[in-house]
Amino acid sequence: MHGIIPSDGFELAYVVEGQGRPAIVIGSAVYYPRVFSQTLRRSLQMIFVDHRGFAKRAKDLQPAEYSLDVVLDDIELARRHFGHEKVIVIGHSGHGYMALEYAKRYPQHVSDVVMIGTGPSHSAAHQEESERYWRESVCPDRKAKLASDLALLPAEIEAEPKKRFITFCIRLGAKSWYDYQYDAGPLWEGVHVNMPVFDHLWGETFRDLDISQGLETVDIPVFLALGRYDYLVAPYATWDPYRGSFKDLTVRVFEKSGHTPQLEESDLFDAELLEWLGAHGRSGTS
């Protein structure tokens, strides 16, 4: 099932696949169905929904239209559209912040939060931790692959500036994937991007975000999946100061994954996630 949810002139595309407990996957309805397994769809009803960074918009964007608060309201709009009283919310990378912040704002409608490949923030301090992890732990071949790919960036961005987010994601493959030769280009085919949204949310909001704020009132289990070879975000140890702020946090580090363990180690990821969801036994039905 697929369609459009209108929201203030944005067309939030969605794709619904699978059966079982409803799970809203925040992000592109084109990209994210490609990185979650068919096996997972046999246990969960996966609701892939665009946010405004991926949604088509007829008019020019205004800053007030893509704040984090507005994005969270769109997620709530999607939940109401599908009529589920409670949902699992899943966010990968920066979308993990959206999932967690949505749960803080609408805890009555969230059974579980799943964050994948998400660092504690995008602050300068955490970015430096990521760079140090890269400098100290990466083999020369991986570093050489990154250097050769980054050399292609200026010309590619000049040719298609509106796609620079996607171009960055592809050319940072050596930092993103356990298999640093992996070509992520096909995952991004047909994905529409509104760059002002990403510039604001990833460049400012997530840089300044303190995820610990508001957690003291949220009694919702959180599953945090991280890849050992993820050099895009701060290494998993940087989560240590924040663990005590969560009432129920489970961390899983996947040994042969980078930024996207749900694709790189899909069988293990599925097993870990479904076991965790089963152990918590919360109702996520309509």
N, C-alpha and C positions, 0 to 999 in steps of 0.2 A: 504494500500500500504506500502510495506517495501522494504528495499534494503541496499546497502552499498555505501558510498562516499569515494573513496580512497584519502588519504592525506599523502604524504611522508612516505608511508609504514604502516600507521595506517588505520584501517578499521572503518570508522565512520558509525555505523549502524543507520538507521532511521526507524521510523514508522509514517505514515501519517493517521490520522483518523478524521472524521468529515467534516463539510462543513461550509463555511462562510469566514470571514476575516482570512487571514493566520497568524498564531501565531507560532513562533519557540520557543519550550520549550527546554532550554539548560540543558543537563545532560544525564543520562542514558536512552536509548531508551527502556530498559527493566523495570526499576523502575518507571519512571515518568508516563507512561500510566496508572499505577495502582492507582495513587493518585489524578487524575483529573476525574471529573464525566462524565458520558455519556451525561448528560444534556448540559454541556458546549460544547460538540462536535456537538451539533445541531446548535450552533451559531458561532463556530470558526472552522477553519481547523487547527487542532493541529498537528504540525510537531515536533515530538520528535526526537532529534538528539544527539547521543553520542558526548562528547568531549574526548580529548585524555586520560583523567583519567579513562574512561570506555571502550575505544576502544581497540580491539585486535591488537596486534603488534607482528610480527614474530621475530624481533630482539630485543636485549637489548635496553632500552631507554637511550638516552643521554640528559643531562640537557638542551641543546639548543632546544630540541624538545618539551618541555612542559612549556615554558614561557607563561605568560598571553597574550603577543602579538601574539604568535603563535595560541593560543586557539581562540582569537578574529578573526584572519584570517580564521580559520576553520569555524566559524559561518558565516562569509561572503561567504566562499566557498559554504556552504549549501544554503544560500539565493540564490546565483546565480544558483545553481543546480536546484532549484525548480522554478526559473524564476520569482519570485515575486519582483516587484519594491520596494514595502514597506511592512514591516511586523511588527507585534507586537512581542516584545521579552519578554519572561517570564523566570525568574530565581528564583529558590527556594534556600534558605539557602545561601551558598557561591556562588551559581550560580547567585544570584542576583547581585553580583559585576560584573560578566561577562556580564550580560544583560546591566547594566548601562554603563560599559566601552565600550561595543560594540556600544551603542548609541552615545557615545562621539566621537568615531572614525568614524562611518558611519552614521551620523545623517540624511543624505539624504535618507537612506533606512529604517528608523525606524519611525513608526507612534506613537507608545506608548511603554512605558516600564512598566513591572509588576515585582515587587520584593516582594517575599514572605518569611517571617521568616528570614530576613536578618538584622543583626546588623550594626551599623555604620562602624565597622571594627572588626578585631580579635586582636586588640592591647591588651597589658597587662592591660591597664587602663580599657578598656571595658570588658575584662574578669573578672576583679575584681568587676566591677559593677554587672555583672551577678552572681558572687558568693555571693555578699552581698544580692542581691535580693533573692537568694536561701536560704541563712541563715535566713533572717528576715521574710520571707513570707510563708514558706512551712510547711505543717503539718508533725507531726512525722511519720505517716504511709508512706508518700511519701519518706521521707528521709531514712526510714528503707528499703524500696524497692530498692532504689538506692544502699545502702550499700551492700545488699545481692547480687545484680546483679554484682556490681563491684568486689566482691570477686571471681566471676567466671572468670574474665577477664584473669588473668595471664596464667592459664592452657589453655584456649581457644586460646589465641594468640600464645602461644608456639606450640600448635598443628597445627595451620594454620596461620603463620605469614603474608602471602600475603593477607589475608582477614581481617587484623586488623582494617581497616577503617570500614568495615561492622560490625565487632564484636563490635566495640565501639558504633556505631550508635544504635545497638540493645540493648546493655547493659546500654545505657544512656536513656532508655525509660522513666524512672521516671522524667527526665528533659525535655523530648521531647513531651510528650503527655498529654492532659487534663486528659484522662483516663490512669493513670500511671500503670495500670495492662495490658495495651494493648501490645500484642505480635506483633512486627513489622517484625519478621523473614520472613513470607511469602512474604512481599513486596520486599525482597532482594534476593529471590531465582533466580538463574541463572544470577545474575549480576556479570560481570567481572570488576575487579578493578586493575589499575596500581598504586601501592602505591607511587612510587617516584613523581608522578604528584600531588597527594594529599599532600604529605609531603611538597612539594615546594609551591604550591599555597595556601593551607590552613595554613600551618605553617610559611610561610615567606611572600609571596606576599600580602595576605589579612590582615596579621598582620600589615604591613607597609603602607597599602593603605590609601590615603587621598581622599575620594570620592568627596570632594568639588572641587578638582582641575579639571578644564575644564568645570564645569557646567555653568559658566557664558556665554558660547557660545552655549549652547544646549537649544533649545526651544522645548522640547519634554515633553508631560505630563508623569508623573510618578505616579503609583499606588503602595503604600507600604502597604502590608497586614501583620499584626503581630498578634501573639497569646498571650493572657493574661497569659497563663501558659507555656510560652516558656522560659526555663531556660538554653538553649544552647547558646543563644546570649544575649547581653546586653539588659536590659529592654527598652521599647519603649520611655521612657522619655529621654534616651541618644541621641535620634535623634534631640532633640530640637536645639542644636547649629548648626546643619546642614540645618535646614529647609530654612533659608534665602538664601542659595546658590542655591536652586532649583527655577526655574521660574514657575513651575506648579507641585506641589506635593500634593497628596491626601493620607492621612493616615487613615487606618481602623484597629482598634483593635478588634479582635474576642474574645468574653468573655469566650467561652467554647472550646478553642483551645490551643494547645501547639505550636510546631514548624511547623505544617502542617495543617493550617486551610482549605486548599482546599480539604482535606479529612475529617477532623474532623467535620467541619461545611459546608459541600459541598453545600447545598441548599442556605445558606446565602451568602457564598463566591461567588457562581455563580451569584446570584442576584446583589450583590454589584459590582462585576467586570463588568458584562454586562451593568448595569446601567451607570457606570462610562465611559465605552467605548462608549456607545450611546450618553452620554452627551457631550463628546468631539468631536464626529462627524468627526473624521479624516478618511481619506481614507487609508485603508490598503490592498486594492485589488491589483491584479497583474498589 
